[in-house]
């Protein structure tokens, strides 16, 4: 990992975790909270642009995003990058490495990130003693698969304008449910991130985003974009959104 530091002594107690205050996230029972507070070993602070996990690496830890934005990606031998999905508070990081032994993708911080650190070796204890939390981890993995299905459909069948609208609407919907936005509704993505997610050239991406801007749906700025009309993005994408309901976290 680059430009990161682990903090074992100063950390936010699980009982005071800000994620528990988010309506969209399912809170723990008393027994679950006690276990998770012992399961957590510290916090990892990562600077924007730093690598959190590297494809092919073995990690002794599993993480939960406490704050910030990140993304998962894979690269070809010549350096071309495909962004797979975006990570926000409450998301698990490194579950694939915990189950399969090594990471099949890399993870990079989009913004300054704080991660809760858990020991991978204790994951089996969680499955043995807390089936409700084990089900939550299974639910999170299944939800990730469902999201990737939707992304693949978008890349395979939507045109460039619809793809871009869907991606930005998807990220906005997730961020809105996690209460990440103020009135400005700013997403910290560059046009290169959009291009690497959609599989488009940077020139094609720029032209596509200008069309969305001309429709008054967003305002592109340095290091990100401001969402002006979320409903309009959904309409262009032909997507109905994520739906409501609580989701678990660990």
N, C-alpha and C positions, 0 to 999 in steps of 0.2 A: 504494500500500500504506500502511496506517496502523500507526503505532507499531511499526515494524520497523527493524532496522539490519543492514547487511551487514558481515561481518567477513572481510577478505581476508588479514590477517596471522596471526591466531590461529585455527586450525582443527584438526580431527582429521584426521591423515593417513589416506588410504584404506587404507594397510597396517594401521592400528590401528582401523579402523572397527568399532564394536560390532555392527553388523548382520552382519558376517561370522561372528560367534560364535553366531548364531541357527540352530539345527538346521534349521528349516523353510526357510531361504533358501539358494539355491544359491550357493556361493562362486565367485569368479573364478579363471580360470587365471592364470598368471604374466603372460602377454602382456596379457590383459584388464585385470588390476589396474594394470599400468603405464600403459595408455591411459586408464583411468578416473581415475587420479591426476593425469594431465595435463589431462584433460577438465574436472575440477572446478576452479572458479575461486574458491571461497570458501564461506562459510556465512551464512545469513540467520536472524536470531533474531526471532521474532514472538511478541508477547504474546497471551494468551488473549482472544478476542473481536475480534481484529484481522482485517482483510481481507488475504488473501494475493494473490489475483487477482480482478479485476472482470470481469464479463460484458461483452463488446464491446471489451475492452482488447487492445492489442498488447504482448507482452512479449518482450524480447530474451533471456530466460532460460527454462530448464527446470529443474525442481527434483526432488530426491528427499527424502522425509521421513526425517530422521535420528532424530528423537524427537518425541513428542507426538501429539496427536489433532487432526483437522480434518474438515471436511465440504464437499462440493460442493453447490451449490444454484442454482436459478433463481427469479426473481420475476416476478409479473405487474405491470402498470402501477400497480395500486392497492396494491402492497406485499405482497400475499400471497406466501408463500414455499413452495417445494417442495424439500425436501432429497432429493438424488438418491443419495448414497452417502457413506460415511465413509472417511477417510484415516488410515492408520497407518504406522509406520516401514517403509521399503522401498518405499512407493508413489510412483509418479511424479506430479508436479503440473505442469500446464501443457503436457502433450503435445498436447492438442487445439489449443492456440494455436500450438504449434510447427509442426504439420502444416497447419492451416487458415488461419493468419494472425492470427486473433483468437479470444479465448475465447468459448465459447457458454454458459458458466456461470461462477459466482463460487465462490471458495473462502475459507472463514473458519476461523480457528484455534479449536478447542474448548478447548485447554489451551495453555500455553507450548510453542512449536514451534521446532525447529531444522531448517533445510532446507539440503541441499547444493545449491550453485548451479552450473549448467552453461550455457555459451553456446549458444543455439539455432543459431547459424550453424555450429557444429562438428558438428551432428547428422548432416549428410550425410557427414562424414568417418568417423563411426562406422559408418554403413551401408556405406561403401566399403571400409573397412579391417578391420572386425571383424563379419563376418556372424553370428557366434554372439551377439554383443550385440544386433545388429539383430533377430535372431530373438527374443531375450528381450523387446525392446520390443514386437514384434508379439504375442508371447504375452501380455504384460501387458494390451495393448489388447483382445485377444480375451477374456481372463479378465474384464475389466471389463464387456464386453458380456454375457457369460454371467451375471454377477452381476446386472446390470440386468434381464435376462430373468426371473430368479428373483424379484426385487423386484416387477416388474410383475405376475407371476403372483400374488404374495401380495396386492398391493393390489386386484387385480381379482377374485380368487376366494376368498380366505380371509376369514372373518368377523373382527370387530374384535379379539377375544381371540386368535385364531390369528395375526393380523397382528402384534400387539404381541409375542407370544411368539416368533414367527419373527425379527423384527427384533432383539430383544435377544439371542436365541440366536445369530444370525448375527454380531453385533458381538462377543459373548463368544468364539465359536469363533475368529474372526480374531485377537482379542487373545491368546487362550490360545496359539495356534500361534506368535505373535510374542513370547511370554514376557513379556507386559506386566503380568501380575497377580502379586500376592503372595497370601497366604492370604485377604485381604479380598475380592479379585475385584471391584473397584470400576470402574464405567464412568462417565465424566464427561459424562452427558447429562441435560438437564432434560426435564421433561414437555413443554415447548414444542417441543423438538427432536423428540421422539417424535411429537407431533401433526403437525408439519410434514413428517415423513417418511411417515406413514401416511395423510395427507389427512383426518384426523379433527379435530373441534373439541377445544379444550383440555378442555372438560367431559367429553366422551365418552372422551377419552384418560385422564383422571383416574379415571373409573369403571372403565375396562378394566384399568388398572394396579393398582387396588385389588383387583380379582378375582385377578390374578396373585399379589399380595402375600398375599391370604387363603389361597391354596393353598400358601404357604410357598416360592414359587419365587424371590422376590426381596424385598429390603427397600429401599423408596424413601427417599432422604435428600435434603438440600439439595444441589443441583448434581450429582446423579447417583444411581445405584442400585448396590446390592451384590447380586451374583448368589449365591443360596443353593442352587439346585438346577438346574444346567444341563441335566441329562438330562430333568427334568420339563418344562422349557421346550421342548425338542425334541419331547417327546411331545404337548404341547398344540398345537404348531405343525404337527404331522404332517410333520416335516422330518427327514431323516437326517443332516444336517450337511454340512460341507465335504469330508470325505474327507481322506486323508493325501497325502503327496507334497511334494516341494520345489517352490518357486517362485523365479523369478529376480528380481533387482533390479539397478539401475544406480547 
